[in-house]
């Protein structure tokens, strides 16, 4: 809502005051309506879309206080500013108790009038935007995915068509876009909804253990295997198995997964009994599968088996019109969780959120709103409550290296700086850097060992 779209009703029984105020407000770009009495003001408010009312307090017939009460019954969100030549504390308190936004004292000062009305207009805009967002959220109901942008509408249509089938699905998209939510929605909308939804993060399980996690093992299959253990395929029988970060799976395990997809059969590690897999497989990755295939890290035949149906999840920067709706959704959730009375987001904060490039996608927005709700000191999130790097300035530290800096030192600085910028999220940092999460884990272990060795050497040299 711009100034030209904001209508202010000026109510004063003196014609010269109405004319002067109207001229001032029109110069500022506002649309202005006029009324010479309280009753006339009510008729205007019922007939026109009024956003803010500037009314005299002392008028013949209906007083400004009585008008204020009546206006709030017509539109509870309308903001009212009262003018009074009797600027006593008692008068101001009475007006504020009845719902006035503020008051200005006569003789009127241009800066005070415009400043007070500007804040009242801003509050009305914020309330209107929050109401619109609440209505949109209410229309979405319990839907686990939120968005009304063209890319999300297209995704919802594909989900509705794909969910009832049993076909394998590959979900692609950057980290933090909600691929796990989509996989769960596929399951909950399918005929398998009454059975289990089992998740495996292929990057979080060591390569040597992933096969036994997927297919289970028999007693004695390896050292420490004292009894049979069911695998994830066993647990997901009749349901859905979600393989997250599928491109992190080793080639050896890929071969065995391919057999399950082709023939519907598998054996536990160390076992000879062939088992049937009545499981719908949904896989996800934040990497470019074509690049992984070309590099020899992912089997092309497995890709074609997984890619029966492909759902591409857009990054948040490609659907920025969804940011206000998502932000309001997270605000409501975290305000309730943290017992905070936070009702909305200021225009400046919302503008900053909409301008940010969101490398961490919806997950980063969720974290930013939770942080802002916790730090917020008023009834709405302000620009100062957002993370520093989202406030319209690039305050992120710049990395610089001298010529001849060892490559391993450059690599460490880049990885550590990226981790710091995403609050330690290794999967997200790996995605931004174009490496695997396992690479970050390995590097951190190497650095810890190097630091410990250096500390030990230093202690030895300086000890008495």
N, C-alpha and C positions, 0 to 999 in steps of 0.2 A: 504494500500500500504506500503510494507516494503522497507528497503534500497535496498534489492536485486531486488525488482520490480521497483526501480527508476533508470532511465537512465539519465546520465549527459553527455552532449556533450561538449568536450573541444576543443576550437578553438584558435589556435596560429600558426603563421607562423614559429616559431622556434621549431624544432623537440625535442630538449632537454627539453624545457618547457612542451610540451605535454606529454612526457614520465614521467617526474617527477610528474606532476599533476595527471596523470592516475594511477601511482603506489600508490600515497597518497589516492586517492578516492576509489580504489579497496580494499585497506586495511580497509577502513571504511565500506565496504560492498556494495558500489554502483556499478552498471553496467556502463561502460564508453564507449563512442564512441568518435572518433577523426576526426578533420578536419584541414587542413593546410591553408585554406582561407575561405573567406566569401561565395564564390560561392559553394565551396565543402561542407560547413556547411549547406547551403540551400538544397543541394541534399540529404544530410543525413537526414535532418529534414523532407523532403517529403517522404523518403523511410522508416524511422524508427519512432518508438514511443518515442520521446524525451520529457522529462519533465522539465529539467533545462539546460540552456546553460551557460557555463563559457567561455567568449570570450575576446581576447585581443582587445584593443581599436584601436591601430595603426597597421594596416596591409596593405600590398600592394594591390592595387585594391579596393576591398570593405572594408570600415572601419567598426569598431565595431558598430557605430551608425547606419550606413546603414543596416548592418546585423540585428540589433535589429528591425528596422522598418519592414524589410522583414519577419522576423520570426513571428512577431505579425499578419501578414496577413495569415500565414499558420496555426498558432494555437494561438489565442488570450490569452489562459491561460498559455502558456509556460512562465517560469520565466527566466529572463536573468540577469546575474551578469557580469559586465565588469571589465577587468583588465587594469590598466593604470599606466604608469610611469610618466604621467603628471597629477598628482592628484590635479589639481586645482579645485576650487569651480565651475568655469564656466563649466568645463568638466563634473563634477558630476551632476550639475543641468541639463545640456543638456541631459545626459543619462537618468536621472530620469523622465524628461518631456516626453521623448519618450517611457517610459514604463519599463525602467530597474528596477529590484527589488532593486539592490544596486550596489556598486562598491568596489573593493579592490585595494590598491595601491602596485605597485612594488617598492622595492623587496618584494615578497610575504611572509607573515608570516603564518605558518601552522595553528595556532589557529584561525586567522582571516578568512582565506579561508574556513576552515571547519565550523566555526560558521556561516558565512554569507550564505554558500551553504545549511547548515542544515535548516536555517530559510526559505530560498527560497523553498526548498523541502517541508517543512511543509506547506507553503502557497499553493503550487501547490496541495498537497494532500487535503487540506481543500476545495479548489475550486472544485476539481474533485468530492469530496464527496457531496458537496452542489449541484453540477449540477446533480449528480445521484439522489439525494433525490428530487430535483425539478421535474425531469423527472417522477419519481414514483408518486409524488403528482399530476402532470398533468394528468397522466394516470388514476388516481382515479377520476378525475373530481370533481363533486360537492358531492360526496359520503360523508355522515355525519359521517361515521365510517372509521377510518384509520388503516390499518394494512395489512401486506402481509405474516405474520407468519402462519404456519399450523393451529393453533387453530382458528385464525381469518378467514382464508379461509373456514374452515369447518362451522363456524358460518354464514358467508355470504351465503354459499350454502343453509343452513337451512332456513335462512331468505327469500331467493328467493322462496323457495318452500312453506313456511308457509304463507307469506304475502297475497296472493290472497284469502285464505280461510277465513271463519268466525269463526273458532274454537277459543276457549279461550286459551290464552297463559300465561304461568308462566315463568318469567325471573328471574333467580337466579344468584348471583355473589356478590363479595365484594363491599362495598361502594366505589364509585368513578370510577367504571369500564365503565360507560356509559349506564346503563340500561334504563334511560329515552330516550336517543338517539335511542336506539334499538326499544323501544315502538313507538316512533314517526315515525321511518322508516317503521315499520310494517303498521302503519296507512297510510302513504303517498304512500305505494306500494299496497294498497288494493283497492277494489271497493268503499270503504267508504271515499276515499281521499277528496271528495268534501264537506263532512260534517265535523263537529267539532271534534277536538282531545282535550278531557277534562282530566285534571290531578287532582288527589286527593292525597295528602301526608297524609297517615293515621296516621303518628306519629306527624304531626304538628297541627292536629285538636284535641281538647279535646274530650275524650270519650263521654261525655254527649252531644256534638254537632255533632259528626260524622254522626249519623243516619239522622238527619235533613238536613245535608249538602248533603248526598247522595240521599235521597228520597224526600227532600223538606218538607214543612209543610203547613197546612191550617190555616187560621185566627182563633185565639183563641185556638190553639193547646197547648199553654203554655203562661205563663206571658211574655208579650212583643211581642207576635206574633199578630200584628195588621192586617196583610194582608197575603194572600197566597204568598209563596215563592217557586220558582222552585228549584228542586234539581239537582245534577250533572247528574243523569240519564235522567232527562228532557232535560238538555242542550246538552247531548251527543246523542240524538235521531238520528238514522241513521248513527252515527259516531262511535268513539272509546272512551271508558272510561278507563283511565290508573290509576290503584290503586297502588301507590307506598308504600313500606313498609307495605305490606298487613298483616304481622304477628303482627303489632301493633294494629290491630282492635280488639275491645272487643268481647267476645263470643256472647253477645246479638245481636250485629250488624252483626256478622258472620252468625247467623241464618237467618236473613232477606236477606243478600246477597246470601246465598245458595238458597233461594226460587226464587230469580230473575234468577239465573243460571239454576235452574231446570225447572221452569215453565214460565220464561219470564214475570213475573208479580210482581207488588209492589203497595203499597199505601203510600201516603204522611203521615207524622206524623199528627195525629189528623183527618185524612180523612177516608172516607169509600169507595171512588171510586177506583176500581181496574184499574191500568194503565198497558199498555203493554210496554215492554222495547225492542226496536229494537236497541240494542247496542252490539258492540263487546267489551268484557272485556279483558284487558291485565293487569296482576298483576305482581309485582316485590317484591323481598325481598333480603336482604343481610344476612339473618339468616338461620340456618339449620332447615328446616320445620319439619323434622322427630323428632328433639329434642323438638321443640315447641309442636308437637302433643303428644309426650310422657309425657311432663310436664303438659299437660292439658290446654295449652294456645291457641291451635289452633285445630279446628275441622277437624277430618280426612276426613269426607264426603265432606267438603268444599275443602280440598286439592285436592281430586280426581276430583272435578268439575273444579278446576282451572288448574290442571295439565294435561289437555288434550294434550297440546303440551308444552314441556319444552325446554327453551333455556338457556344454562349455559354459562355465560360470563366469560372468563378466567381473572384472575388477571394479572396485568402488569408484575409481576415477572415471569409468565409462558410464556410470549411472548416478551422477552427482545430484540429480533431482530427487533421489531417494534419501539423501543425507538428512534433511529436516525430519522426515518420518522415522528414520532409524534412530536419530538422536533423541527424539521425544520418547520412543519406545524404551531406549536404554535409561533415559532420565527417570521415567516412571518406575522401572524395575529397581534401579539402584537407590532412588529416594526412599522407596518402601523398605528395601533391604537394610539401609543404613539409618532408617528412622529420621530422615531429613525432610523439612518442609520446603522443597524446591519445586516450583510450579512451571518454570519455563526457561527459555534461553534468550539472552539479549540479542538484538539485531546484529551488534558488532561481533558477538561470539559466533552466531550462526553464519555470518558472512565469512569469518575466518575458517570455520569448519568446512564451508562449501568451497573455499579457495585452496585448501590444503590438498596435496597430491596423493595422500594415503597409500604409502608403500606397503603398509600392513593391512590395508583393506578394512573390512567390517570389524575384524578383531581389534585393530588399532583404534577405530572409532569407539568401540565398546569400552576399551580401557580408558580412553580420553574422557568419556562422559562419566564413568565411575569416579575417576580422579576429581573431575570438576564438581560432582555432587558432594564428595567428601570435603573438598576445600571451600565450597561455596558458603558465604557468610550471610547471604540475603535470600530472597525468595526466587531468584533466578540465577542462572549461570552467566557470569560476566566474562569478558575477554581475558581478564587477569586470572581466571580460574583454569584456563586451558593450559596445556603444556607449552612451555616457552617457545618451542620451535613452530607452533601453530598460530602465533599471534600476529601474523602478517610480516614478520621479519625473519630472516634466516640467521638465527643465532647459533646454528650448529657449528661446532669447531671445525676449522679447516685443517686438513692434514697436509703437511709439507715435508719433503725429504730432500736432503742434500744429495748431490751427485755422488755416487759411490756408496750410498747406504746399502748394506747387505739386503738381498731380496727377502731373506727370512724375517728380517726386522720390519720391512715394509708390509709383508703379509700379516705379521702379528698385529701391527698397528691398525691395518684395515679391518681385520676380523674383530678386534676388540672394540673399535669405534662403531662398527656396524651393530655388534651385540648391544652396546650401550644405547644406541638409538632406538632399538626395538625391545628394550627392557629385558634383555637376555634370552629372547625367543630364538633358539638355535635353528629351528626349521625355517622361520621367517628370514633370519640373517643369512642362512645358506641359500635360500631362494634369491635374495637380493644380490648376493655375491656370485651366484652361478656355480656353486659347489654343493656337495652333499652335507647333510647334517653330521654324518659320520666323520667327515673330514674335520669339522670343527671340534668334535669330541676328541679325535686323535691329536689335533694340534694343541688343545688345552692340556692334555695329558703330557705331551712332550714339553710344553712350556713349564708346567709344574715341576717336572723332573729337572729341567735346566735351572730353574730358579732355586730349587732345593740344593742342587749341586753347587751353584754359585754362592749361595748363602753359607754352605758348609765350608767351601774354600776360603771365603772371606773371613769366617770365624777362625779358621786354622791359622791364617796369616797374622791376625791381630791379637790372638790369644797370648797371654804372658807365658 
